[in-house]
Amino acid sequence: MTYVIAEPCIDVMDKACIEECPVDCIYEGRRMLYIHPDECVDCGACEPVCPVEAIFYEDDLPAEWAHYVTVNADFFDDLGSPGGAAKTGPVDKDHSHVARHGAG
């Protein structure tokens, strides 16, 4: 199990969660942030600081956002496990679901 960032983060990216994450597992895409499922240690430090309540423990995701487990995991298909978002920096892409979110 891991923490997951869901739809409320799209186009917000407050980044308070990044500052709280002790293992640097929250990565920045173009339109939202993503938690690396293999790097997350399930500490929960990120969840209470999210101003839009977009972070959920995987088992607590609302049903309408359940697919964000896959969205977060699939974001790392090309990146692998870089071992820290700070050294990676912003990633110039999003998961296809996020990229097309809100598109007419």
Backbone torsions as a table, in degrees:
resi	resn	phi	psi	omega
1	MET	NA	156.2	-178.4
2	THR	-154.1	173.8	171.8
3	TYR	-89.1	152.1	-174.1
4	VAL	-135.2	140.4	174.2
5	ILE	-99.6	131.0	-174.5
6	ALA	-113.1	-172.4	-171.5
7	GLU	-49.4	-37.1	-178.3
8	PRO	-58.3	-17.5	179.3
9	CYS	-77.4	-21.9	-175.1
10	ILE	-57.5	125.9	179.4
11	ASP	65.4	14.5	175.9
12	VAL	-109.2	-61.1	177.8
13	MET	42.4	61.4	178.3
14	ASP	-61.8	-35.9	176.6
15	LYS	74.5	6.9	174.3
16	ALA	-60.7	-32.6	179.6
17	CYS	-63.6	-37.0	179.1
18	ILE	-61.7	-42.5	-179.3
19	GLU	-65.1	-30.4	-177.9
20	GLU	-87.0	-20.3	-174.3
21	CYS	-70.3	117.0	-177.9
22	PRO	-76.2	-13.8	-178.0
23	VAL	-114.2	5.1	174.5
24	ASP	58.8	46.2	-176.2
25	CYS	-106.0	10.9	-179.8
26	ILE	-105.8	116.0	-173.6
27	TYR	-105.5	150.4	-177.9
28	GLU	-102.4	121.2	171.6
29	GLY	-96.9	-167.3	179.3
30	ARG	-67.2	-43.1	-172.2
31	ARG	-117.0	-13.2	178.5
32	MET	-155.1	172.3	177.5
33	LEU	-98.9	154.5	-177.8
34	TYR	-135.0	139.6	176.2
35	ILE	-98.3	126.8	179.1
36	HIS	-73.3	117.7	-174.4
37	PRO	-65.5	-26.4	-179.8
38	ASP	-87.5	-20.1	-178.7
39	GLU	-96.0	-21.7	179.8
40	CYS	-66.6	133.3	179.4
41	VAL	-102.9	12.2	176.2
42	ASP	59.6	34.6	-178.4
43	CYS	-77.9	-26.4	178.6
44	GLY	81.5	4.9	-178.3
45	ALA	-62.2	-29.3	-176.7
46	CYS	-75.0	-34.3	-171.2
47	GLU	-59.0	-50.6	-175.0
48	PRO	-71.6	-16.7	-177.9
49	VAL	-92.5	-6.0	-179.0
50	CYS	-72.4	116.8	-176.2
51	PRO	-71.1	-17.6	-179.7
52	VAL	-110.3	9.6	178.5
53	GLU	51.4	51.8	-179.1
54	ALA	-97.2	-7.7	-175.4
55	ILE	-104.2	130.4	-177.9
56	PHE	-136.7	147.5	166.9
57	TYR	-66.4	139.6	-173.4
58	GLU	-47.4	-43.8	-178.7
59	ASP	-71.4	-15.3	-177.3
60	ASP	-102.9	5.8	178.9
61	LEU	-62.0	131.9	173.3
62	PRO	-58.8	146.6	-175.3
63	ALA	-53.7	-39.0	-177.2
64	GLU	-67.6	-14.5	179.3
65	TRP	-115.2	12.7	-177.1
66	ALA	-56.6	-31.5	-179.0
67	HIS	-68.0	-11.7	178.8
68	TYR	-70.5	-14.2	170.4
69	VAL	-61.0	-47.9	178.8
70	THR	-69.8	-40.6	179.2
71	VAL	-57.0	-48.2	179.8
72	ASN	-63.6	-45.9	-178.6
73	ALA	-65.7	-45.4	-177.4
74	ASP	-65.5	-26.7	178.1
75	PHE	-56.0	-28.6	-175.8
76	PHE	-95.2	7.2	179.4
77	ASP	-54.8	-45.7	-179.4
78	ASP	-84.0	-29.5	-177.5
79	LEU	-79.4	-29.5	-173.3
80	GLY	72.5	-140.3	178.6
81	SER	-121.1	86.5	-175.2
82	PRO	-68.5	-14.5	176.6
83	GLY	81.5	26.5	175.5
84	GLY	145.9	130.1	-178.1
85	ALA	-73.3	-31.3	-176.5
86	ALA	-61.3	-42.1	-179.3
87	LYS	-77.2	-21.2	179.0
88	THR	-82.1	-39.2	-177.5
89	GLY	75.3	-177.8	179.1
90	PRO	-59.3	140.5	179.3
91	VAL	-102.0	128.7	-174.3
92	ASP	-83.8	56.1	177.8
93	LYS	-164.6	170.6	171.1
94	ASP	-139.9	164.1	170.3
95	HIS	-61.2	147.4	-176.7
96	SER	-58.1	-33.8	178.5
97	HIS	-63.6	-42.3	-179.7
98	VAL	-71.5	-41.6	-178.0
99	ALA	-59.8	-36.4	-178.1
100	ARG	-96.0	-0.4	-179.2
101	HIS	-59.7	127.7	178.8
102	GLY	81.4	-3.9	179.1
103	ALA	-73.7	130.1	-176.6
104	GLY	-46.4	NA	NA
